[in-house]
Amino acid sequence: MANQLPTMTLKAIGIVRNEVKERPPAERDWWVETVSEIVIAPSLTEALDDLDDFSHIIVLYWMHQVAEGEVPLKVRPMGREGLPLVGLFASRSPNRPNRIGKATVRLLNRQGNVLMVKGLDALDGSPVIDIKPYLPGYDSVGEAAVPRWITNR
């Protein structure tokens, strides 16, 4: 089946601009207070109309600084030795077959083709792949289950 999978081409719609040039190695949740600009291609400015009616948006971006190479099938979440070895897809590890990042962020404002957001965990220069409005009830699940290692931090 693997040789039957299609190849895809993605096109960036914009780029992230902020002060974070590389991921702070020891800081957890470094992005929570980070304010970023998302500069969208001018040809797509009209596609942003009415987006600022939403308090939050979902940003899909390319993790451009994650090194390409062999991807481990098992990882320790957050790189923490005390956590169990889990399958890559049961983690949020950035080292993935496709380096796609996803973040739900607060939309602070829009000026033309520039979105100002808070809480984006993307580094400066990250290509933006897509933007979607965050819809409560549609983008959240009320009774989601998670493994015990997530709640026992």
DSSP file (Angstrom, degrees, kcal/mol; ACC not computed):
  #  RESIDUE AA STRUCTURE BP1 BP2  ACC     N-H-->O    O-->H-N    N-H-->O    O-->H-N    TCO  KAPPA ALPHA  PHI   PSI    X-CA   Y-CA   Z-CA
    1    1 A M    >>        0   0    0      0, 0.0     3,-2.1     0, 0.0     4,-0.5   0.000 360.0 360.0 360.0 -34.2    0.0    0.0    0.0
    2    2 A A  G >4  +     0   0    0      1,-0.3     3,-1.1     2,-0.2     0, 0.0   0.859 360.0  51.5 -57.0 -38.6    2.9    2.4    0.8
    3    3 A N  G 34 S+     0   0    0      1,-0.2    -1,-0.3     0, 0.0     0, 0.0   0.540 104.6  59.9 -77.8  -3.3    3.9    2.7   -2.9
    4    4 A Q  G <4 S+     0   0    0     -3,-2.1    -1,-0.2     2,-0.1    -2,-0.2   0.510  78.6 109.4 -95.7  -6.9    0.2    3.5   -3.8
    5    5 A L  S << S-     0   0    0     -3,-1.1     2,-0.1    -4,-0.5    -3,-0.0  -0.487  72.2-119.7 -71.9 136.8    0.1    6.6   -1.6
    6    6 A P        -     0   0    0      0, 0.0     2,-0.3     0, 0.0    -1,-0.1  -0.371  17.1-125.3 -74.4 152.9    0.0    9.8   -3.6
    7    7 A T        -     0   0    0     -2,-0.1     2,-0.3     2,-0.0     0, 0.0  -0.662  29.1-155.3 -88.7 156.0    2.6   12.5   -3.4
    8    8 A M        -     0   0    0     -2,-0.3     2,-0.5     2,-0.0     0, 0.0  -0.936  12.5-147.5-133.6 154.2    1.4   16.0   -2.6
    9    9 A T        -     0   0    0     -2,-0.3     2,-0.3     2,-0.0    -2,-0.0  -0.991  15.3-160.9-121.6 126.7    2.5   19.5   -3.2
   10   10 A L        -     0   0    0     -2,-0.5     2,-0.5     0, 0.0   119,-0.0  -0.807   3.6-153.1-104.9 148.9    1.8   22.2   -0.6
   11   11 A K        -     0   0    0     -2,-0.3     2,-0.1   118,-0.2    -2,-0.0  -0.984  19.5-124.3-122.1 126.1    1.9   25.9   -1.3
   12   12 A A        -     0   0    0     -2,-0.5   117,-0.2     1,-0.1     3,-0.1  -0.421  17.1-168.5 -66.2 140.9    2.6   28.3    1.5
   13   13 A I        -     0   0    0    115,-3.2    28,-3.3     1,-0.2     2,-0.3   0.507  68.0 -24.1-103.7 -10.0   -0.1   31.0    1.9
   14   14 A G  E     -AB  40 128A   0    114,-1.1   114,-2.6    26,-0.3     2,-0.3  -0.954  63.2-106.2-176.2-169.6    2.0   33.1    4.3
   15   15 A I  E     -AB  39 127A   0     24,-1.9    24,-2.7    -2,-0.3     2,-0.4  -0.993  23.3-118.9-145.1 147.4    4.8   33.2    6.8
   16   16 A V  E     -A   38   0A   0    110,-2.3   109,-3.1    -2,-0.3     2,-0.4  -0.700  24.9-168.6 -87.2 136.0    5.2   33.6   10.5
   17   17 A R  E     +A   37   0A   0     20,-3.0    20,-3.1    -2,-0.4     2,-0.3  -0.989  28.7 121.0-126.4 122.3    7.1   36.6   11.9
   18   18 A N        -     0   0    0     -2,-0.4    18,-0.1    18,-0.2   106,-0.0  -0.918  69.6 -93.0-159.8-174.9    8.1   36.7   15.6
   19   19 A E  S    S+     0   0    0     16,-0.4     2,-1.0    -2,-0.3   104,-0.1   0.472  89.9 100.9 -88.0  -2.7   11.1   37.1   17.8
   20   20 A V        +     0   0    0    102,-0.2   104,-3.1     1,-0.2     3,-0.1  -0.736  37.6 167.0 -93.3 103.1   11.6   33.3   18.3
   21   21 A K  S    S+     0   0    0     -2,-1.0     2,-0.3     1,-0.3    -1,-0.2   0.767  70.6   9.6 -86.8 -28.2   14.4   32.2   15.9
   22   22 A E  S    S-     0   0    0    101,-0.0    -1,-0.3     0, 0.0   102,-0.0  -0.987  92.3 -88.2-148.6 154.1   14.9   28.7   17.5
   23   23 A R        -     0   0    0     -2,-0.3    98,-0.0    -3,-0.1   100,-0.0  -0.422  45.1-115.3 -65.6 126.4   13.0   26.7   20.1
   24   24 A P        -     0   0    0      0, 0.0     3,-0.2     0, 0.0     6,-0.1  -0.493  26.9-143.6 -62.1 121.6   14.1   27.5   23.6
   25   25 A P  S    S+     0   0    0      0, 0.0    -2,-0.1     0, 0.0     0, 0.0   0.847  88.5  27.7 -62.3 -40.1   15.6   24.2   24.7
   26   26 A A  S    S+     0   0    0      2,-0.1     2,-0.5    -3,-0.0    -3,-0.0   0.574  96.4 100.2-102.3  -9.0   14.6   24.1   28.4
   27   27 A E        -     0   0    0     -3,-0.2     3,-0.5     2,-0.0     2,-0.3  -0.650  55.6-155.1 -86.4 126.9   11.5   26.1   28.4
   28   28 A R  S    S+     0   0    0     -2,-0.5    -2,-0.1     1,-0.2    -1,-0.0  -0.756  80.1   8.7 -92.1 146.0    8.1   24.4   28.4
   29   29 A D  S >  S+     0   0    0     -2,-0.3     3,-1.3     1,-0.1     4,-0.3   0.823  76.9 156.7  56.5  35.2    5.2   26.2   27.0
   30   30 A W  T 3   +     0   0    0     -3,-0.5     3,-0.4     1,-0.3     4,-0.1   0.726  66.7  58.0 -61.8 -22.9    7.4   29.0   25.7
   31   31 A W  T >  S+     0   0    0      1,-0.2     3,-1.2     2,-0.1    88,-0.5   0.614  75.9  93.5 -85.4 -14.1    4.8   30.0   23.1
   32   32 A V  T <  S+     0   0    0     -3,-1.3    -1,-0.2     1,-0.3    -2,-0.1   0.853 100.7  26.5 -53.8 -42.4    1.9   30.7   25.5
   33   33 A E  T 3  S+     0   0    0     -3,-0.4    -1,-0.3    -4,-0.3     2,-0.2   0.404  93.9 123.4-100.2   1.1    2.7   34.4   25.7
   34   34 A T    <   -     0   0    0     -3,-1.2    85,-2.6    -4,-0.1    86,-0.6  -0.446  48.3-153.9 -69.0 130.3    4.4   34.7   22.3
   35   35 A V  E     + C   0 118A   0     83,-0.2   -16,-0.4    -2,-0.2     2,-0.3  -0.918  19.8 179.1-104.5 129.4    2.8   37.3   19.9
   36   36 A S  E     - C   0 117A   0     81,-2.5    81,-2.9    -2,-0.5     2,-0.4  -0.905  25.5-135.1-128.2 153.9    3.3   36.6   16.2
   37   37 A E  E     -AC  17 116A   0    -20,-3.1   -20,-3.0    -2,-0.3     2,-0.6  -0.906  12.2-155.9-101.5 138.8    2.4   38.2   13.0
   38   38 A I  E     -AC  16 115A   0     77,-2.9    77,-2.4    -2,-0.4     2,-0.8  -0.960  10.5-158.5-111.9 111.0    1.1   35.9   10.2
   39   39 A V  E     -AC  15 114A   0    -24,-2.7   -24,-1.9    -2,-0.6     2,-0.2  -0.814   9.6-158.3 -95.2 111.6    1.8   37.7    6.9
   40   40 A I  E     -A   14   0A   0     73,-3.2   -26,-0.3    -2,-0.8     5,-0.1  -0.607  32.8 -88.8 -89.8 147.3   -0.5   36.3    4.3
   41   41 A A    >   -     0   0    0    -28,-3.3     3,-2.6    -2,-0.2     4,-0.2  -0.303  36.8-125.9 -52.5 131.3    0.2   36.5    0.6
   42   42 A P  G >  S+     0   0    0      0, 0.0     3,-1.6     0, 0.0     4,-0.3   0.811 108.6  64.5 -53.3 -32.0   -1.3   39.8   -0.6
   43   43 A S  G 3  S+     0   0    0      1,-0.3     3,-0.2     2,-0.1    -2,-0.1   0.668 103.6  48.5 -66.5 -14.0   -3.2   37.9   -3.4
   44   44 A L  G X  S+     0   0    0     -3,-2.6     3,-1.2   -31,-0.2     4,-0.5   0.297  76.0 109.2-106.4   7.6   -5.2   36.2   -0.6
   45   45 A T  G X  S+     0   0    0     -3,-1.6     3,-1.9     1,-0.3     4,-0.2   0.889  76.5  54.2 -53.0 -45.0   -6.1   39.3    1.5
   46   46 A E  G >  S+     0   0    0     -4,-0.3     3,-1.5     1,-0.3    -1,-0.3   0.783  96.6  66.7 -62.9 -26.8   -9.7   39.1    0.5
   47   47 A A  G <  S+     0   0    0     -3,-1.2    -1,-0.3     1,-0.3    -2,-0.2   0.661  93.6  61.6 -67.7 -15.1   -9.9   35.5    1.8
   48   48 A L  G X  S+     0   0    0     -3,-1.9     3,-2.2    -4,-0.5     4,-0.5   0.526  74.3 128.7 -86.9  -7.1   -9.3   36.9    5.3
   49   49 A D  T <  S+     0   0    0     -3,-1.5    -3,-0.0     1,-0.3    -4,-0.0  -0.250  79.8   5.9 -54.8 133.0  -12.5   38.9    5.3
   50   50 A D  T >  S+     0   0    0      1,-0.1     3,-1.5     4,-0.0    -1,-0.3   0.336  94.9 112.8  75.0  -2.9  -14.7   38.3    8.4
   51   51 A L  G X   +     0   0    0     -3,-2.2     3,-2.1     1,-0.3    -2,-0.1   0.860  67.9  65.7 -63.8 -33.4  -12.0   36.1   10.0
   52   52 A D  G 3  S+     0   0    0     -4,-0.5    -1,-0.3     1,-0.3    -3,-0.1   0.439  81.6  77.4 -73.5   4.0  -11.5   38.8   12.7
   53   53 A D  G <  S+     0   0    0     -3,-1.5     2,-0.3     2,-0.0    -1,-0.3   0.585  86.3  77.9 -78.7 -11.6  -15.1   38.1   13.8
   54   54 A F  S <  S-     0   0    0     -3,-2.1    53,-0.1    -4,-0.1     3,-0.1  -0.763  70.6-151.4 -99.1 142.8  -13.6   35.0   15.5
   55   55 A S  S    S+     0   0    0     -2,-0.3    52,-2.7    79,-0.2     2,-0.3   0.773  83.4  30.6 -79.9 -26.8  -11.6   35.2   18.8
   56   56 A H  E     -D  106   0A   0     78,-0.3    78,-2.0    50,-0.3     2,-0.3  -0.955  64.0-170.7-134.6 150.1   -9.5   32.1   17.9
   57   57 A I  E     -DE 105 133A   0     48,-2.2    48,-2.8    -2,-0.3     2,-0.5  -0.930  23.4-123.8-134.0 160.8   -8.1   30.5   14.7
   58   58 A I  E     -DE 104 132A   0     74,-3.5    74,-2.4    -2,-0.3     2,-0.5  -0.925  25.9-161.0-105.7 128.0   -6.4   27.3   13.8
   59   59 A V  E     -DE 103 131A   0     44,-3.2    44,-2.0    -2,-0.5     2,-0.5  -0.943   6.1-164.3-114.0 125.2   -3.1   27.7   12.1
   60   60 A L  E     +DE 102 130A   0     70,-2.7    69,-2.8    -2,-0.5    70,-1.7  -0.934  24.1 165.7-104.7 129.6   -1.4   24.9   10.1
   61   61 A Y  E     -DE 101 128A   0     40,-2.3    40,-3.7    -2,-0.5     2,-0.5  -0.911  39.0-107.1-142.5 165.4    2.2   25.6    9.4
   62   62 A W  E     -D  100   0A   0     65,-2.8     2,-2.0    -2,-0.3    38,-0.2  -0.852  24.6-136.0 -98.7 124.4    5.4   23.8    8.2
   63   63 A M    >   +     0   0    0     36,-3.6     3,-1.5    -2,-0.5    37,-0.1  -0.554  32.1 176.7 -79.6  81.1    8.0   23.2   10.9
   64   64 A H  T 3   +     0   0    0     -2,-2.0    -1,-0.2     1,-0.3    36,-0.0   0.629  69.1  54.0 -69.1 -17.4   10.8   24.3    8.7
   65   65 A Q  T 3  S+     0   0    0     -3,-0.1     2,-0.5     2,-0.1    -1,-0.3   0.477  78.0 107.3 -98.8  -0.9   13.6   24.0   11.2
   66   66 A V  S <  S-     0   0    0     -3,-1.5    33,-0.1    33,-0.1     2,-0.1  -0.655  79.9-113.8 -75.4 127.1   13.0   20.3   12.1
   67   67 A A        -     0   0    0     -2,-0.5     2,-0.1     1,-0.1    -2,-0.1  -0.335  24.8-127.6 -64.9 136.7   15.7   18.3   10.5
   68   68 A E        +     0   0    0     -2,-0.1     2,-0.3    27,-0.0    -1,-0.1  -0.474  61.1  85.7 -76.9 156.8   14.8   15.9    7.8
   69   69 A G  S    S-     0   0    0     -2,-0.1     2,-0.1    28,-0.1     0, 0.0  -0.962  78.9  -4.4 147.7-162.6   15.9   12.4    8.1
   70   70 A E        -     0   0    0     -2,-0.3    25,-0.0     1,-0.1     0, 0.0  -0.391  61.9-143.9 -65.4 134.5   14.8    9.1    9.6
   71   71 A V        -     0   0    0     -2,-0.1     2,-0.1     2,-0.0    25,-0.1  -0.882  14.7-125.7-104.0 126.0   11.7    9.5   11.8
   72   72 A P        -     0   0    0      0, 0.0     3,-0.1     0, 0.0    16,-0.1  -0.422   6.8-151.1 -69.5 144.3   11.5    7.4   14.9
   73   73 A L  S    S+     0   0    0      1,-0.1    15,-2.6    -2,-0.1     2,-0.4   0.694  84.4  42.9 -86.4 -20.5    8.4    5.2   15.3
   74   74 A K  E    S+G   87   0B   0     13,-0.3     2,-0.3    14,-0.1    13,-0.2  -0.977  70.0 168.4-126.6 140.2    8.5    5.4   19.1
   75   75 A V  E     -G   86   0B   0     11,-2.8    11,-3.0    -2,-0.4    15,-0.0  -0.939  37.9-116.0-142.5 163.3    9.2    8.5   21.2
   76   76 A R    >   -     0   0    0     -2,-0.3     3,-2.8     9,-0.2     9,-0.2  -0.933  48.6-109.1 -99.1 118.9    9.1    9.7   24.8
   77   77 A P  G >  S+     0   0    0      0, 0.0     3,-2.1     0, 0.0     6,-0.2  -0.161  99.3   0.1 -51.1 137.1    6.5   12.5   24.9
   78   78 A M  G 3  S-     0   0    0      1,-0.3     3,-0.1     3,-0.0    13,-0.0   0.620 119.5 -83.5  57.2  14.9    8.1   15.9   25.4
   79   79 A G  G <  S+     0   0    0     -3,-2.8     2,-0.5     1,-0.2    -1,-0.3   0.671  86.1 152.3  67.3  16.6   11.5   14.0   25.5
   80   80 A R    X   -     0   0    0     -3,-2.1     3,-1.6     1,-0.1    -1,-0.2  -0.702  43.1-149.9 -89.4 124.1   10.9   13.2   29.2
   81   81 A E  T 3  S+     0   0    0     -2,-0.5    -1,-0.1     1,-0.3     4,-0.1   0.785  93.8  62.3 -60.8 -30.1   12.6   10.1   30.4
   82   82 A G  T 3  S+     0   0    0      2,-0.1    -1,-0.3    -6,-0.1    -2,-0.0   0.584  90.4  83.9 -75.3  -8.9    9.9    9.5   33.1
   83   83 A L  S <  S-     0   0    0     -3,-1.6     3,-0.1    -6,-0.2    67,-0.0  -0.664  88.5 -99.3 -96.4 152.6    7.2    9.1   30.4
   84   84 A P        -     0   0    0      0, 0.0     2,-0.5     0, 0.0    -1,-0.1  -0.237  35.9-103.0 -68.4 155.2    6.5    5.8   28.6
   85   85 A L        +     0   0    0     -9,-0.2     2,-0.3   -11,-0.1    -9,-0.2  -0.683  52.9 177.3 -74.4 123.1    7.8    5.1   25.1
   86   86 A V  E     -G   75   0B   0    -11,-3.0   -11,-2.8    -2,-0.5     5,-0.1  -0.845  36.3 -83.3-127.9 163.1    4.8    5.6   22.8
   87   87 A G  E >   -G   74   0B   0     -2,-0.3     3,-2.5   -13,-0.2   -13,-0.3  -0.377  44.2-114.7 -62.7 144.4    4.1    5.4   19.1
   88   88 A L  G >  S+     0   0    0    -15,-2.6     3,-1.6     1,-0.3     5,-0.4   0.860 116.2  55.0 -49.1 -43.3    5.0    8.6   17.3
   89   89 A F  G 3  S+     0   0    0      1,-0.3    -1,-0.3   -16,-0.2    -2,-0.1   0.544  98.9  62.7 -75.1  -4.9    1.4    9.3   16.3
   90   90 A A  G <  S+     0   0    0     -3,-2.5    -1,-0.3   -15,-0.0     2,-0.3   0.177 104.9  59.8 -96.5  14.5    0.4    9.1   20.0
   91   91 A S  S <  S-     0   0    0     -3,-1.6   -15,-0.0     2,-0.1    -4,-0.0  -0.794  79.9-127.1-132.0 173.7    2.7   12.1   20.7
   92   92 A R        +     0   0    0     -2,-0.3    -3,-0.1     0, 0.0    -4,-0.1   0.022  54.0 151.0-108.4  23.7    3.0   15.7   19.7
   93   93 A S        -     0   0    0     -5,-0.4    -2,-0.1     1,-0.1   -18,-0.0  -0.279  46.6-141.5 -55.6 137.0    6.7   15.2   18.7
   94   94 A P  S    S+     0   0    0      0, 0.0     2,-1.4     0, 0.0    -1,-0.1   0.682  83.5  90.7 -74.5 -15.7    7.8   17.7   16.0
   95   95 A N        +     0   0    0      4,-0.1    -2,-0.1    -7,-0.0     4,-0.1  -0.655  63.4 141.2 -84.3  91.8    9.9   14.9   14.4
   96   96 A R        -     0   0    0     -2,-1.4     3,-0.1   -25,-0.1   -23,-0.0  -0.796  69.2-103.1-131.3 165.2    7.2   13.5   12.0
   97   97 A P  S    S+     0   0    0      0, 0.0     2,-0.5     0, 0.0   -28,-0.1   0.897 119.7  28.9 -58.1 -39.4    7.0   12.1    8.5
   98   98 A N  S    S-     0   0    0      2,-0.1     2,-2.0    -3,-0.0     0, 0.0  -0.994  85.7-137.0-120.4 127.5    5.4   15.4    7.4
   99   99 A R        +     0   0    0     -2,-0.5   -36,-3.6    -3,-0.1     2,-0.5  -0.275  48.3 150.0 -84.3  53.9    6.5   18.4    9.5
  100  100 A I  E     -D   62   0A   0     -2,-2.0     2,-0.3   -38,-0.2   -38,-0.2  -0.761  27.6-162.5 -91.5 127.7    3.1   19.9    9.8
  101  101 A G  E     -D   61   0A   0    -40,-3.7   -40,-2.3    -2,-0.5     2,-0.4  -0.797   2.8-165.2-105.5 152.4    2.4   21.9   12.9
  102  102 A K  E     +D   60   0A   0     -2,-0.3     2,-0.4   -42,-0.2   -42,-0.2  -0.998  11.0 170.8-138.5 132.3   -1.1   22.9   14.2
  103  103 A A  E     -D   59   0A   0    -44,-2.0   -44,-3.2    -2,-0.4     2,-0.6  -0.999  27.7-144.2-143.4 139.6   -2.0   25.5   16.8
  104  104 A T  E     +D   58   0A   0     -2,-0.4     2,-0.3   -46,-0.2   -46,-0.2  -0.922  37.9 175.9 -98.4 122.3   -5.2   27.1   18.0
  105  105 A V  E     -D   57   0A   0    -48,-2.8   -48,-2.2    -2,-0.6     2,-0.5  -0.844  35.9-102.8-129.7 159.3   -4.3   30.7   18.8
  106  106 A R  E     -DF  56 118A   0     12,-2.1    12,-2.1    -2,-0.3     2,-0.8  -0.714  31.9-137.7 -80.5 128.6   -6.0   33.9   19.9
  107  107 A L  E     + F   0 117A   0    -52,-2.7    10,-0.2    -2,-0.5     3,-0.1  -0.804  23.3 179.8 -88.4 111.6   -6.6   36.3   17.0
  108  108 A L  E     -     0   0A   0      8,-2.6     2,-0.3    -2,-0.8     9,-0.2   0.905  58.3 -38.7 -81.0 -44.4   -5.6   39.7   18.4
  109  109 A N  E     - F   0 116A   0      7,-1.4     7,-3.0     2,-0.0     2,-0.4  -0.982  45.9-128.6-170.8 169.1   -6.3   41.7   15.2
  110  110 A R  E     - F   0 115A   0     -2,-0.3     2,-0.4     5,-0.2     5,-0.2  -0.997  14.5-178.6-129.8 133.9   -6.1   41.9   11.5
  111  111 A Q  E >   - F   0 114A   0      3,-2.8     3,-1.8    -2,-0.4     2,-0.4  -0.888  65.8 -61.2-131.1 102.7   -4.6   44.7    9.4
  112  112 A G  T 3  S-     0   0    0     -2,-0.4   -64,-0.1     1,-0.3     0, 0.0  -0.464 122.6  -9.9  62.9-116.2   -5.0   44.0    5.7
  113  113 A N  T 3  S+     0   0    0     -2,-0.4   -73,-3.2    -3,-0.1     2,-0.5   0.196 118.9  92.8 -99.8  15.3   -3.1   40.7    5.0
  114  114 A V  E <   -CF  39 111A   0     -3,-1.8    -3,-2.8   -75,-0.2     2,-0.5  -0.944  54.6-165.0-116.7 126.2   -1.4   40.6    8.5
  115  115 A L  E     -CF  38 110A   0    -77,-2.4   -77,-2.9    -2,-0.5     2,-0.6  -0.919   9.0-151.4-106.0 130.4   -2.9   38.7   11.4
  116  116 A M  E     +CF  37 109A   0     -7,-3.0    -8,-2.6    -2,-0.5    -7,-1.4  -0.908  26.9 174.2-100.6 123.9   -1.6   39.3   14.9
  117  117 A V  E     -CF  36 107A   0    -81,-2.9   -81,-2.5    -2,-0.6     2,-0.4  -0.873  24.5-143.8-130.6 160.3   -2.0   36.2   17.1
  118  118 A K  E    S+CF  35 106A   0    -12,-2.1   -12,-2.1    -2,-0.3   -83,-0.2  -0.989  78.0  27.1-126.1 133.6   -1.0   35.1   20.5
  119  119 A G  S    S+     0   0    0    -85,-2.6     2,-0.5   -88,-0.5   -87,-0.1   0.659  70.5 150.1  96.9  18.6    0.1   31.5   21.5
  120  120 A L        -     0   0    0    -86,-0.6    -1,-0.3    -3,-0.2   -17,-0.0  -0.749  34.6-157.5 -87.8 124.6    1.5   30.3   18.2
  121  121 A D        +     0   0    0     -2,-0.5     2,-0.3   -89,-0.0    -1,-0.1  -0.075  55.2 115.3 -92.2  34.5    4.3   27.7   18.7
  122  122 A A        -     0   0    0    -91,-0.1  -102,-0.2     4,-0.1     2,-0.1  -0.804  63.8-122.4-103.9 146.0    5.9   28.4   15.3
  123  123 A L    >   -     0   0    0     -2,-0.3     3,-2.1     1,-0.1  -107,-0.2  -0.448  42.6 -78.7 -82.7 158.6    9.3   29.8   14.8
  124  124 A D  T 3  S+     0   0    0   -104,-3.1  -107,-0.2     1,-0.3    -1,-0.1  -0.322 120.0  25.5 -54.3 131.4   10.1   33.0   12.9
  125  125 A G  T 3  S+     0   0    0   -109,-3.1    -1,-0.3     1,-0.3  -108,-0.1   0.390  81.4 149.2  92.6  -3.2   10.0   32.2    9.2
  126  126 A S    <   -     0   0    0     -3,-2.1  -110,-2.3  -110,-0.1    -1,-0.3  -0.474  49.4-121.8 -65.6 127.9    7.7   29.1    9.4
  127  127 A P  E     -B   15   0A   0      0, 0.0   -65,-2.8     0, 0.0     2,-0.5  -0.500  21.0-134.3 -68.7 136.9    5.6   28.8    6.2
  128  128 A V  E     -BE  14  61A   0   -114,-2.6  -115,-3.2   -67,-0.2  -114,-1.1  -0.820  21.6-177.1 -94.6 130.7    1.8   28.9    6.9
  129  129 A I  E     -     0   0A   0    -69,-2.8     2,-0.3    -2,-0.5   -68,-0.2   0.824  62.0 -15.6 -95.5 -40.1   -0.1   26.2    5.0
  130  130 A D  E     - E   0  60A   0    -70,-1.7   -70,-2.7     2,-0.0     2,-0.4  -0.988  49.1-146.8-162.4 160.5   -3.7   27.1    6.0
  131  131 A I  E     + E   0  59A   0     -2,-0.3   -72,-0.2   -72,-0.2    -3,-0.0  -0.999  17.7 178.4-135.3 136.3   -5.9   29.0    8.5
  132  132 A K  E     - E   0  58A   0    -74,-2.4   -74,-3.5    -2,-0.4     2,-0.2  -0.978  33.1-108.3-134.4 148.7   -9.3   28.0    9.7
  133  133 A P  E     - E   0  57A   0      0, 0.0     2,-0.5     0, 0.0   -76,-0.2  -0.535  35.3-118.0 -72.7 144.6  -11.7   29.6   12.2
  134  134 A Y        -     0   0    0    -78,-2.0   -78,-0.3    -2,-0.2   -79,-0.2  -0.736  29.3-164.9 -82.8 126.7  -11.9   27.9   15.6
  135  135 A L    >>  -     0   0    0     -2,-0.5     4,-3.1   -81,-0.1     3,-1.5  -0.931  16.3-133.4-117.2 107.5  -15.5   26.7   16.1
  136  136 A P  T 34 S+     0   0    0      0, 0.0     5,-0.0     0, 0.0    -2,-0.0  -0.290  94.3  20.4 -56.3 141.1  -16.4   25.7   19.7
  137  137 A G  T 34 S+     0   0    0      1,-0.1     5,-0.1     0, 0.0    -2,-0.0  -0.032 125.6  56.4  87.8 -33.2  -18.2   22.4   19.8
  138  138 A Y  T <4 S+     0   0    0     -3,-1.5    -1,-0.1     1,-0.1    -4,-0.0   0.819 113.9  34.8 -94.6 -40.8  -16.9   21.5   16.3
  139  139 A D  S  < S+     0   0    0     -4,-3.1     2,-0.3     2,-0.0    -1,-0.1   0.393 116.7  59.6 -96.8   2.1  -13.2   21.8   17.1
  140  140 A S        -     0   0    0     -5,-0.4     2,-0.5     4,-0.0     0, 0.0  -0.959  68.3-146.3-129.5 151.5  -13.4   20.5   20.7
  141  141 A V    >   -     0   0    0     -2,-0.3     3,-0.8     1,-0.1    -3,-0.1  -0.971   5.0-154.3-119.1 124.1  -14.6   17.2   22.1
  142  142 A G  T 3  S+     0   0    0     -2,-0.5    -1,-0.1     1,-0.2     2,-0.0   0.866  89.5  32.5 -67.2 -39.9  -16.4   17.3   25.5
  143  143 A E  T 3  S+     0   0    0      2,-0.0    -1,-0.2     0, 0.0     2,-0.2  -0.313  79.4 157.1-117.6  49.6  -15.7   13.7   26.7
  144  144 A A    <   -     0   0    0     -3,-0.8     2,-0.4    -2,-0.0    -3,-0.0  -0.503  31.5-141.0 -75.5 141.9  -12.3   13.0   25.2
  145  145 A A        -     0   0    0     -2,-0.2    -2,-0.0     0, 0.0    -1,-0.0  -0.829  19.5-177.7-103.0 142.8  -10.2   10.3   26.8
  146  146 A V        -     0   0    0     -2,-0.4     5,-0.1     1,-0.0     0, 0.0  -0.937  34.8 -89.8-133.5 157.4   -6.4   10.5   27.2
  147  147 A P    >>  -     0   0    0      0, 0.0     3,-1.4     0, 0.0     4,-0.9  -0.263  38.0-112.6 -65.8 156.5   -3.8    8.1   28.6
  148  148 A R  H 3> S+     0   0    0      1,-0.3     4,-1.6     2,-0.2     3,-0.4   0.826 111.9  67.3 -58.3 -34.9   -2.9    8.3   32.3
  149  149 A W  H 34 S+     0   0    0      1,-0.2    -1,-0.3     2,-0.2     0, 0.0   0.754  97.7  54.3 -63.8 -21.7    0.6    9.6   31.7
  150  150 A I  H <4 S+     0   0    0     -3,-1.4     3,-0.4     1,-0.2    -1,-0.2   0.885 112.8  40.3 -76.3 -39.4   -0.8   12.9   30.3
  151  151 A T  H  < S+     0   0    0     -4,-0.9    -2,-0.2    -3,-0.4    -1,-0.2   0.636 106.5  65.8 -85.5 -13.9   -2.9   13.6   33.4
  152  152 A N     <        0   0    0     -4,-1.6    -1,-0.2     1,-0.2    -2,-0.1  -0.232 360.0 360.0-100.2  43.9   -0.3   12.5   36.0
  153  153 A R              0   0    0     -3,-0.4    -1,-0.2    -2,-0.2    -2,-0.1   0.489 360.0 360.0 -77.2 360.0    2.4   15.2   35.2
